Amino acid sequence: MKRLTAESVDITLLQPTWTALDKGYMDATAPVRNYLKENGLHDFELQGRGARENGVKIEAFLVSEQQQIKAPASLYKPKAKPTKDGDPRIWFSKLHHHANPDDMLAVTEHAGQLVVINLTQVDVSHALDVQQSGPLWDVLRNISAEATSIADELLGKLRIIAAGGYVPSIMDERADTAIGRTLEAALGIAMNARREPDYKGIELKSYRRKPKSQENRKQLFTKVPNWEISKFNSMTDVLNAFGYFRDGRDRLNCTVSAAKVNSQGLTFKLDEKSGILNEVSATTDHGAFAAWYLSELRADLEKKHSETFWVGANVHRIGGREHFEFTDVIHTRKPIGSQFDILIEQGEITMDHMMKRLDSGRAHERGPSFKIEAGSLDLLFPPSKTYALV
C-alpha cells in the first residue's frame, strides 16, 4: 500500500471472505462507495434496488505481474427485506478463481475502468523495481505518469524561481504570511480567500527553514467551530470570555493542545463516543464552549491536502527587507485520516487562535489554525518525496 501511494496510485480496499467468494458478492463498504463516487464511476445513493432491474456494470480488470484478466464489476443494491434494506454490493467476475479468503485487494481507477490488484499475492515492489515489464508495470506506470504530470510542471517552475537567486519579499514588514504570498506571486498565482488548493489541485505551503530542533509547526488548515453543537455562538463570544488587552486592542493569541492547558486556561478534549473535538476552559465555569465534528476536520484535511508541496526557504535580510532562498520541497499525498484523531489527542496537532477586536466590536480571527509539529508530518502522511530546488 505504501509503495502504491508513493507512486501516486490512489486506491480503495476490499477483503473478500470465504462466504463472499462462495456467494459471489461483497459488501461495497463506505470507503469503496466514496471512492467510486469521487472518481465519477458510480453513485450508490442514486441507484435503485434490485440486481436485475437496476444493476450497473463497470469495465474492470484483475491485474498481476503476468496477467490482465477482463472481469467486469457488478454493482447493485439488493431488494429491501422487511427487517432491513440490505447493504450495497460489488462483485468482480472470475474473482473467485484469483483470490483466496481474506486476501487484500487494492482497487484503483484508470481510464474510466477499475483495476484490481491482489496485494496478498502480487509483489508490487518487485514488479516496479525488478521486473519492470508486464501488465501490472504498464498500468502503474501510466497511472503514476498521469498523476505526477502537474507535480512535475510545478516542480519545474519552482526550480526556475530558485535558480534566479534570492526572491525579495512582497511585504515591507516581516509577517508569517510573507513567504507564502511571495512564492505565490513568483508563480503568478493571484491572492484571494480561496479554500481550494493553490496550483491545479496542489496545495502550496511554504515555511522558513530552521535547524531541526527549532522547526516551526506546519499549518494544515483553518476551520471555525461548528456553532450548532457549541455552547458559544461566535468567535466574538470566545474573545469576550478569554481575550486580553494588548497594544490598544482586545486580543487572543494562543495555542490550544490536548496535551496541556495553556496560559488562558484552554485545552482540547476528545469525545470519541460522539466523534467531537471540544475546546474547553479548565479554569472557568464555561467548560466545553466550542466544538468541531472530527469527521468534518478529517474531511477538510483530506480535501486541502490531497496533494501538497511544502516548500522550504532560507531567509536573508538585505537592505532592510526579507529575501527568500527557496531550497527544497517535501511532496505529500493523501493524508491518513484515522491518524488525525490520534495526533490531536497526543498534542502533535494543535490549534492557534489569532484574534483581535475590530473597531466594530466584533472579533477578527485569522484561524482557528490547525497545525502539526514538523517532526510528525510523516505520521499523518504516507511516505513523501523530497526534491532539492538548487
LUMSE-981860 format. One record per atom (N, C-alpha, C): residue in three letters; x, y, z. Coordinates in pm, whole numbers, plus 50000, padded with zeros to 5 digits. Layout:
ALAXYZ
...
This chain:
MET500834988050000
MET500005000050000
MET500875012550000
LYS501945012550082
LYS502835024150087
LYS503495026449951
ARG503865015749884
ARG504545017049757
ARG503585022549651
LEU502365018149653
LEU501375023449559
LEU501145038249584
THR501055042049711
THR500875056149745
THR502055064449698
ALA503265059149717
ALA504465066249673
ALA504485068149522
GLU503805059149450
GLU503755060249303
GLU502525068149258
SER501855075049354
SER500685083449325
SER499495075349273
VAL499405062649317
VAL498275054149280
VAL497255054549393
ASP496115060549367
ASP495065062249467
ASP494205049649471
ILE494045043649588
ILE493355030749596
ILE492265030849702
THR491365021349689
THR490465017449796
THR490645002349815
LEU490194997049927
LEU490494983049961
LEU489234974649976
LEU489354962149936
LEU488324952049958
LEU488994939450010
GLN488294932050097
GLN488824919550152
GLN487724909050150
PRO487704900550048
PRO486624890650037
PRO486754879550141
THR485644876150202
THR485604864850296
THR485324851950219
TRP485394840750291
TRP485044827950228
TRP483604828450177
THR482704834050256
THR481294834950217
THR481134843350092
ALA481864854750085
ALA481774863349968
ALA482214856149841
LEU483314848849850
LEU483804841649733
LEU482854830249693
ASP482194824449793
ASP481254813549766
ASP479974818649703
LYS479464830049754
LYS478174835149705
LYS478324844649586
GLY479524850049566
GLY479724858649450
GLY479284873049471
TYR479444878249590
TYR479224892649613
TYR479934896949740
MET480314909649744
MET480934915849862
MET480164928449896
ASP480184932150023
ASP479604944950061
ASP480454956150005
ALA479814965949943
ALA480514978049899
ALA480584987250020
THR481684986650092
THR481834994250216
THR481835009350186
ALA481695017350293
ALA481655031950276
ALA482875037350202
PRO484125032950235
PRO485275037950159
PRO485205034450011
VAL484705022549979
VAL484575018649839
VAL483525027349769
ARG482385029249835
ARG481325037649776
ARG481825051849753
ASN482545057249851
ASN483065070949837
ASN484075071749724
TYR484935061649712
TYR485945061649606
TYR485285061649469
LEU484285053149450
LEU483595052349321
LEU482905065649288
LYS482295071749389
LYS481585084349368
LYS482555095549336
GLU483645096549414
GLU484615107449395
GLU485315106549260
ASN485445094349207
ASN486095092649078
ASN485115092348961
GLY483865095848990
GLY482865097148885
GLY482465084148819
LEU482635072948890
LEU482315059948832
LEU480915055048865
HIS480475057448990
HIS479165052549031
HIS478745058949163
ASP477455061949173
ASP476895067449297
ASP475785058249346
PHE476075050349449
PHE475085040849501
PHE473845047849554
GLU473995060249600
GLU472855067449657
GLU471765069949552
LEU472165070749427
LEU471205073449319
LEU470685060649253
GLN471155049349299
GLN470825036549235
GLN469585030349298
GLY468705025349213
GLY467535018249262
GLY467895004249308
ARG466944997549373
ARG467194984149427
ARG466844973349325
GLY467544962049342
GLY467344950749255
GLY468484949049156
ALA469144937249161
ALA470304934849075
ALA469904934448928
ARG468774928248897
ARG468364927148757
ARG467794940248706
GLU466964946648787
GLU466274958848741
GLU467214970848734
ASN468114972148831
ASN468904984448843
ASN470404981948858
GLY470844969648831
GLY472274966848842
GLY473094974548740
VAL474334977448776
VAL475234985148689
VAL476514977048666
LYS477024977648543
LYS478284971048510
LYS479344981648481
ILE480554979248532
ILE481704987948503
ILE482844979148453
GLU483504983448347
GLU484654976048296
GLU485724975048404
ALA486254963048425
ALA487274961048528
ALA488214949848485
PHE489424950148544
PHE490444940148511
PHE491144935648639
LEU491424922648646
LEU492274917048751
LEU493684917048695
VAL494594924448760
VAL495914926648703
VAL496994921248797
SER497934913748740
SER499084908748816
SER500344911248733
GLU501494906148782
GLU502744908148708
GLU502674902348567
GLN501924891248551
GLN501934884148424
GLN500604884448350
GLN499504887848416
GLN498194886548354
GLN497344899148370
GLN496484901348271
GLN495424911348281
GLN494144904648234
ILE493264901648329
ILE492074893748301
ILE490844902748307
LYS490044902848202
LYS488824910748199
LYS487834905048300
ALA487374913548392
ALA486484908948500
ALA485504920148534
PRO484444922048454
PRO483504933248475
PRO482984933648618
ALA482864945848671
ALA482344947748807
ALA480844949348802
SER480144942248890
SER478704943548905
SER478404951349033
LEU477594961749023
LEU477244969849139
LEU475724970649150
TYR475224967449268
TYR473774967649285
TYR473404968949432
LYS472154972249455
LYS471584972649591
LYS470494962049597
PRO470614952449689
PRO469614941749695
PRO468244947349731
LYS467224939849694
LYS465864944149728
LYS465694944249880
ALA464904953649927
ALA464704955350071
ALA463954943450129
LYS464324939950253
LYS463624929550327
LYS462794936250437
PRO461864929150496
PRO461014935350600
PRO461814940950716
THR462954934950747
THR463704939150866
THR464844948850834
LYS465314949050708
LYS466424958050674
LYS466484960350524
ASP467234970750485
ASP467324974350344
ASP468354966050269
GLY469424962150335
GLY470484954650265
GLY471564963950215
ASP472824960250243
ASP473954968850205
ASP474224968150056
PRO474724979149997
PRO475124978949856
PRO476214968349834
ARG476254962949714
ARG477174951949688
ARG477984954149561
ILE479124947449557
ILE480014948049442
ILE480614934249420
TRP480854931049293
TRP481484918249261
TRP482244919449130
PHE483354912249122
PHE484154911849000
PHE484084897748942
SER483694896748817
SER483604883748750
SER484934876348759
LYS484874863348785
LYS486064854548792
LYS486934856848915
LEU486524865549006
LEU487374868549122
LEU487634855949205
HIS486614847249215
HIS486774835349299
HIS487854825949246
HIS488274827649119
HIS489364819449064
HIS490734825549092
HIS490774838049139
HIS492044845149150
HIS492264851549288
ALA491434847949385
ALA491614853149522
ALA491234842449623
ASN491894842749736
ASN491574833949847
ASN490864841949955
PRO490154835050046
PRO489504842250156
PRO490494850950232
ASP490084863350259
ASP490844873150337
ASP492044879050264
ASP492204876050134
ASP493204883450057
ASP492834898250057
MET493834907050050
MET493584921350046
MET493684926249902
LEU492594932149853
LEU492534936949715
LEU492604952049712
ALA493494957349629
ALA493544971849604
ALA492774974449475
VAL491874984149481
VAL491064987749364
VAL491395002249327
THR491755004449202
THR492075017949157
THR491405020649024
GLU491175033548996
GLU490555037548870
GLU491625041148768
HIS491425036848643
HIS492335040648535
HIS491555041048405
ALA491525052748340
ALA490855054548211
ALA489385050548217
GLY488725053948329
GLY487315050948342
GLY486995036548373
GLN488025028448401
GLN487845014348434
GLN488425011648572
LEU488075000148628
LEU488614996248757
LEU489714985848738
VAL490764987548813
VAL491894978148812
VAL491984972048952
VAL491994958848960
VAL492054951749087
VAL493394944749100
ILE494104947649210
ILE495414941749235
ILE495334933949366
ASN495644921249362
ASN495614912949482
ASN496934915149558
LEU496914924049658
LEU498134927549730
LEU498714915749808
THR497884906149842
THR498364894449915
THR499204885349824
GLN498864884949697
GLN499534875749606
GLN500534882549512
VAL500424895549494
VAL501254902649398
VAL502324910649472
ASP503554909949424
ASP504674917549480
ASP504824930449398
VAL504204941249446
VAL504194953849372
VAL505604959249354
SER506394958849461
SER507754964249454
SER508604956649352
HIS508434943549347
HIS509204935449250
HIS508814939249108
ALA507514940949085
ALA507054944648950
ALA507604958148908
LEU507694967649001
LEU508134981148969
LEU509644982348960
ASP510344975449050
ASP511784977649062
ASP512644967248990
VAL512134954948978
VAL512944944148921
VAL512424940048783
GLN511164935948779
GLN510604930948654
GLN510484942048549
GLN509924953148587
GLN509794964948501
GLN509234961848363
SER508244953048363
SER507534949648240
SER506284942048279
GLY505394939748184
GLY504204932048211
GLY502994940848239
PRO501804934848252
PRO500564942348268
PRO500544951548390
LEU500984946548506
LEU500944954848626
LEU501884966848612
TRP503074964448562
TRP504044975148539
TRP503444985948448
ASP502824981648337
ASP502264991148241
ASP501174999848305
VAL500264993448377
VAL499155000848439
VAL499665010848542
LEU500555006248632
LEU501035015048738
LEU501865026548682
ARG502665023848577
ARG503455034448516
ARG502545045048455
ASN501475040748388
ASN500555050148325
ASN499835058648429
ILE499355052248536
ILE498665059648641
ILE499605069548707
SER500805065048737
SER501785073748803
SER502145085648715
ALA502315083248585
ALA502685094148494
ALA501585104648486
GLU500325100048479
GLU499205109448474
GLU499105117548603
ALA499295110848717
ALA499135117448847
ALA500255127348875
THR501435124848820
THR502585133248853
THR502865144048750
SER502085144748642
SER502385154448537
SER502295168748589
ILE501265171848669
ILE501115185348723
ILE502185188148828
ALA502495177948910
ALA503555179649009
ALA504885182548941
ASP505165175648831
ASP506405178048758
ASP506425192248701
GLU505285196648653
GLU505175210348598
GLU505465220648707
LEU504855218948824
LEU505055228348934
LEU506495227848984
LEU507045215848994
LEU508425214449038
LEU509375221748944
GLY509115220848815
GLY509935227948717
GLY509895242948737
LYS508715248248764
LYS508585262648786
LYS509315267048913
LEU509215258849018
LEU509905262149143
LEU511425262149124
ARG511915252949044
ARG513355252449020
ARG513835264548941
ILE513005269448851
ILE513355281748778
ILE513435293648874
ILE512445294448965
ILE512455305249065
ILE513685304249153
ALA514005292149199
ALA515155290149287
ALA516465293549215
ALA516535290249088
ALA517755293049011
ALA517985307948995
GLY516935316049008
GLY517065330448995
GLY517645337249117
GLY517905329649222
GLY518515335249342
GLY517495339949443
TYR517905348749533
TYR517055353349641
TYR515855361149584
VAL514675358249640
VAL513445364949596
VAL513025374849704
PRO512985387949674
PRO512595397749777
PRO511145396149818
SER510875397749946
SER509515396949997
SER508655407849935
ILE507415404649904
ILE506495414649850
ILE505885423049962
MET506225419850088
MET505715427350203
MET506855434950268
ASP506565447150312
ASP507595455650373
ASP508055450350507
GLU507115445250587
GLU507435440650721
GLU507485425550725
ARG508195420150826
ARG508205405750845
ARG506835401350890
ALA506295391350825
ALA504985386050861
ALA504975371250830
ASP504155363850905
ASP504085349450884
ASP503635346050742
THR502805354950683
THR502245352150550
THR503165356750437
ALA504275363750471
ALA505105369750367
ALA505685359450272
ILE506195348550326
ILE506855338650241
ILE505875332050145
GLY504685328750194
GLY503685322350109
GLY503205331649999
ARG502955344250034
ARG502475353749934
ARG503555356849830
THR504795357449876
THR505905359949783
THR506055348449684
LEU505945336149733
LEU506075324649644
LEU504915324149544
GLU503705326749591
GLU502565326749501
GLU502705337449394
ALA503195349249435
ALA503395359949338
ALA504435355949233
ALA505505349249277
ALA506535344949183
ALA505995334549084
LEU505015326849128
LEU504395316749041
LEU503255322448958
GLY502905335048983
GLY501815341348909
GLY500445337348958
ILE500355333149085
ILE499075329349145
ILE498485341549214
ALA497285345649173
ALA496635357249233
ALA496205354149375
MET496375363949466
MET495975361949605
MET494465363549618
ASN493845354049685
ASN492425355249717
ASN492125346749838
ALA490875346649879
ALA490485339550002
ALA490005325449973
ARG490515319249867
ARG490025305949827
ARG490335295449934
ARG489525285149937
ARG489785273750023
ARG490265261849940
GLU490275263449807
GLU490725252749720
GLU492255252549714
PRO492855241149673
PRO494315240649657
PRO494815251349561
ASP496085254949575
ASP496625266749508
ASP496955264849361
TYR497565253449323
TYR498085251949188
TYR497535239249124
LYS496495240749044
LYS495925229548967
LYS495705217149053
GLY495175219249172
GLY494885208149262
GLY495955205249365
ILE497095212149357
ILE498175210049454
ILE498205221749552
GLU498175218749679
GLU498275228949784
GLU499735232949802
LEU499975245849817
LEU501325251049841
LEU501435255949985
LYS502415250850058
LYS502695255450193
LYS504195258550200
SER504535270950231
SER505945274650241
SER506295277650385
TYR507565275650419
TYR507975277850557
TYR509445281850562
ARG509815288650670
ARG511175293250691
ARG511985281750749
ARG513065278250681
ARG513885267150727
ARG514655271050853
LYS514685261850948
LYS515435263551072
LYS516105250251106
PRO517055250151200
PRO517585237351246
PRO516455228351292
LYS516605215151273
LYS515525205851303
LYS514925207951440
SER515775210651540
SER515285212251677
SER514435224751693
GLN514525234051596
GLN513785246651608
GLN512695248051502
GLU512435237451426
GLU511465238451318
GLU510075242151369
ASN509435251351299
ASN508085255551335
ASN507065244851299
ARG505915245651366
ARG504805237251325
ARG504355241151185
LYS503755231851114
LYS503285234350978
LYS501765235150978
GLN501245245550914
GLN499795247550911
GLN499125237350820
LEU498035231450869
LEU497265221950790
LEU496065228750724
PHE495235235450804
PHE494045242250753
PHE493455250950864
THR492525259550828
THR491785267350928
THR490315263050924
LYS489695263251040
LYS488275259551046
LYS487645264751174
VAL486575272551159
VAL485875277551277
VAL485055266251338
PRO484705267351465
PRO483895256851528
PRO482535255351460
ASN481925244151483
ASN480555241751440
ASN479655247751548
TRP479095259451520
TRP478355266651625
TRP477055259551662
GLU476555250851576
GLU475315243751607
GLU475495233951723
ILE476735229351745
ILE476975219851855
ILE477845226151964
SER478025239451957
SER478875246452054
SER478035254452152
LYS478575256552272
LYS477905264852371
LYS477925279552328
PHE479075284252278
PHE479195297952228
PHE478635298752087
ASN478345311152042
ASN477735313151912
ASN478655319551809
SER479825324551851
SER480705331451758
SER482095332751817
MET483055336851731
MET484395339551778
MET484415351651870
THR483465360851853
THR483385372451942
THR483095367852085
ASP482265357652101
ASP482005352152234
ASP483285346552295
VAL484115339952212
VAL485385334352261
VAL486305345552306
LEU486405356052225
LEU487265367452260
LEU486765374252387
ASN485445375852399
ASN484885382152519
ASN485245374252644
ALA485245361052634
ALA485465352652752
ALA486935351052788
PHE487825350652688
PHE489205346852717
PHE490255356652665
GLY489825367652602
GLY490775377152546
GLY491465385552653
TYR492515392852610
TYR493245401752699
TYR493565414452621
PHE493815425352692
PHE494075438252628
PHE495575440052607
ARG495965442552480
ARG497375444752449
ARG497475453252322
ASP498405462952323
ASP498645471552207
ASP497355478252159
GLY496565482852256
GLY495395490852222
GLY494165483152181
ARG494215469652185
ARG493035461852145
ARG492915449252231
ASP491695444052236
ASP491495430752293
ASP492025420452194
ARG492775410652244
ARG493365400552158
ARG493285386752223
LEU493425376652141
LEU493595363052191
LEU494515355852095
ASN495775354652131
ASN496775347552052
ASN497355336452139
CYS496975324352111
CYS497435313152195
CYS497315300152118
THR498015289952168
THR497975276552111
THR497175267352203
VAL496245259952145
VAL495405250752222
VAL495825236452190
SER496065228552294
SER496545214852279
SER495785205552371
ALA495635193052329
ALA495025182952415
ALA496005178052521
ALA497295181152502
ALA498315175852592
ALA498525184452716
LYS498055196952713
LYS498255205852828
LYS497255217252825
VAL497135224152937
VAL496295236152949
VAL497175248352926
ASN496765257652839
ASN497595269352811
ASN497375280352915
SER498065291652897
SER498025302452996
SER496655308853008
GLN495805307152908
GLN494435312452914
GLN493475302152973
GLY494015290653013
GLY493175280253072
GLY492445271652971
LEU492915271852843
LEU492215264752737
LEU492935251852700
THR492155241652665
THR492715228752623
THR491705221852532
PHE492125211052470
PHE491245202652388
PHE490875190052466
LYS489645185452445
LYS489225172352495
LYS488425165352386
LEU488795152752359
LEU488105144952257
LEU486965137152318
ASP485805138252256
ASP484665129852292
ASP484555119352182
GLU485265108152201
GLU485365098152095
GLU484015091552067
LYS483205090152171
LYS481905083752152
LYS481015091752058
SER481055105152073
SER480235113851989
SER480975118551865
GLY482265115651858
GLY483055120051743
GLY483235135051738
ILE483445141151855
ILE483525155751864
ILE484815159951933
LEU485445170451882
LEU486585176951946
LEU486075189452016
ASN486255190052148
ASN485795201552226
ASN486965210352267
GLU486775223552256
GLU487695232952317
GLU487105236452453
VAL487905234952556
VAL487405235352693
VAL488165245652775
SER487435252752860
SER488075261352960
SER488225253353088
ALA489475251453130
ALA489745243653251
ALA489755252253376
THR489655265453359
THR489785274553474
THR488565283353496
THR487525281753413
THR486285289253433
THR485115279453429
ASP483925284753453
ASP482745275953450
ASP482145274553311
HIS482845279753209
HIS482335278253072
HIS482415263753026
GLY483375256253075
GLY483525242353033
GLY483795241252884
ALA483145231652817
ALA483305230052672
ALA482475240752602
PHE483145249952531
PHE482425261452475
PHE482455261852322
ALA483355254352259
ALA483425253852112
ALA483705239552071
ALA483115235351958
ALA483215221151920
ALA483295219651769
TRP483975209051729
TRP484095205251588
TRP483755190351577
TYR483045186451472
TYR482925172251441
TYR484265167451386
LEU484805156751442
LEU486075151351394
LEU485975147151248
SER484815142351206
SER484645138251066
SER484785150150973
GLU484325161951016
GLU484445173850933
GLU485875178750928
LEU486605177651039
LEU488015181351040
LEU488815172150948
ARG488535159150955
ARG489245149750867
ARG488925152550720
ALA487665155750692
ALA487275158650554
ALA487995170950501
ASP488135181450585
ASP488865193350543
ASP490335190350519
LEU490915182150607
LEU492305178250592
LEU492515170950459
GLU491655161350431
GLU491815153250311
GLU491565161350184
LYS490645171050192
LYS490365179550076
LYS491515189350052
LYS491985195550161
LYS493035205750150
LYS494365199750110
HIS494655187850159
HIS495985182150139
HIS495965168950062
SER495055168149964
SER495085156449877
SER496465155049814
GLU497055166449780
GLU498435166749731
GLU499035180249770
THR500205180149833
THR500775192449886
THR502275193349859
PHE502715205349824
PHE504135208649819
PHE504455217449940
TRP505325212350030
TRP505795220150144
TRP507165225850103
VAL507205238750075
VAL508395244950017
VAL509195251950127
GLY510445247550145
GLY511305253350247
GLY512185264350189
ALA512485274450272
ALA513315285550225
ALA514205290650338
ASN515435294150303
ASN516295301650393
ASN515945316350380
VAL516015323550491
VAL515625337650492
VAL516865346350513
HIS517015356450427
HIS518135365850436
HIS517575379950441
ARG518105387950529
ARG517655401850538
ARG518665410550463
ILE518205417250356
ILE519055425350271
ILE518415439050254
GLY519145449650291
GLY518625463150275
GLY517335465450350
GLY517205459150466
GLY516005461050547
GLY514795453050503
ARG514935444450402
ARG513805436350353
ARG514185421650352
GLU513235412950385
GLU513485398650379
GLU513595393950234
HIS514545384850211
HIS514685378250082
HIS514655363150108
PHE513975355850018
PHE513785341550038
PHE514595333449937
GLU515325323749989
GLU516105314449908
GLU515405300849915
PHE514605297849814
PHE513825285449814
PHE514755273749785
THR514745263849876
THR515785253449872
THR515275239349843
ASP514075235849888
ASP513645221949876
ASP512135220749887
VAL511615209149849
VAL510175206349854
VAL509955192649916
ILE509025191850011
ILE508515178950058
ILE507155177049990
HIS507015166149917
HIS505815163449838
HIS504995152449906
THR503825155849957
THR502975146150025
THR501665144249949
ARG501065132549969
ARG499765129449910
ARG498915121650009
LYS497615123950003
LYS496615115850073
LYS496895113650221
PRO496565123250306
PRO496775121250450
PRO495985109250502
ILE496485103450610
ILE495815091850672
ILE494835097250775
GLY493565098250738
GLY492565104750821
GLY492475099250962
SER492615086050976
SER492495079851108
SER493585084551203
GLN494715088851148
GLN495815093551232
GLN495535107251292
PHE494655114851228
PHE494395128551272
PHE493935128851418
ASP492955120251452
ASP492425119951588
ASP493505116551690
ILE494345106751655
ILE495405102451747
ILE496405113651770
LEU496775120751663
LEU497765131451676
LEU497215143551750
ILE495895145851738
ILE495245156251821
ILE495365152351968
GLU495015140051998
GLU494995135352136
GLU496395135652197
GLN497415133252117
GLN498785133052166
GLN499415146952171
GLY498705157052123
GLY499245170552124
GLY500195173452010
GLU500265164451911
GLU501125166751795
GLU500445175951693
ILE499125175751690
ILE498355185551614
ILE497695194851714
THR497905207651698
THR497365217851788
THR496595228151706
MET496025237951776
MET495255248351707
MET495635261951763
ASP495825271651675
ASP496155285251716
ASP494965294551699
HIS494675302351805
HIS493805313951791
HIS494675325751755
MET494265333651656
MET494965345951617
MET493905356751599
MET493505362551712
MET492285370251716
MET492505384351773
LYS491775394051716
LYS491775407551773
LYS490375413451754
ARG490085423751837
ARG488775430251826
ARG488855441751727
LEU487925441951634
LEU487845452851537
LEU487155464951598
ASP487225476351530
ASP486585488451581
ASP485075486551594
SER484535477551515
SER483085474851522
SER482695467351649
GLY483705461951720
GLY483425453951839
GLY483455439051814
ARG483425435151686
ARG483455420851653
ARG484895415651654
ALA485015402651667
ALA486335396451665
ALA486725392951523
HIS487995395551490
HIS488565391051363
HIS489545379851395
GLU489285367951344
GLU490085355951374
GLU490745351151245
ARG492075350551243
ARG492785345351126
ARG492865330151130
GLY492395324151234
GLY492325309651246
GLY490855305751254
PRO490525296851344
PRO491435288151418
PRO492275279751322
SER493575279851346
SER494535273751254
SER495065260851314
PHE494745249651250
PHE495235236551296
PHE496615234051237
LYS497585230851323
LYS498975229151282
LYS499515216051336
ILE500555211051268
ILE501185198551310
ILE502675200951337
GLU503205194351439
GLU504625195251468
GLU505405190151347
ALA506475197151311
ALA507225193651190
ALA507695179151191
GLY508105174251307
GLY508605160551316
GLY507535149951305
SER506275153851306
SER505175144151300
SER504505143651164
LEU505055151051067
LEU504425151550935
LEU504315137650874
ASP505355129250892
ASP505325115950830
ASP504415106250905
LEU503855110451020
LEU502865102151089
LEU501465104551033
LEU501275116050967
LEU499975119550911
LEU499885116250763
PHE501015116350695
PHE501045113850551
PHE501835101150522
PRO501435093750418
PRO502245082250373
PRO503625087050329
PRO504545077750299
PRO505895081750262
PRO505905092750156
SER506645103550184
SER506675115050095
SER507945114850011
LYS507985123749913
LYS509175125549831
LYS509755139249861
THR511085140249860
THR511775152949883
THR512595156449760
TYR512445168949714
TYR513175173449597
TYR514045185449635
ALA515275185749588
ALA516125197549601
ALA515805207149489
LEU515745219949518
LEU515455230149416
LEU516715236149357
VAL517815235349430
VAL519085241049382
VAL520195230749398
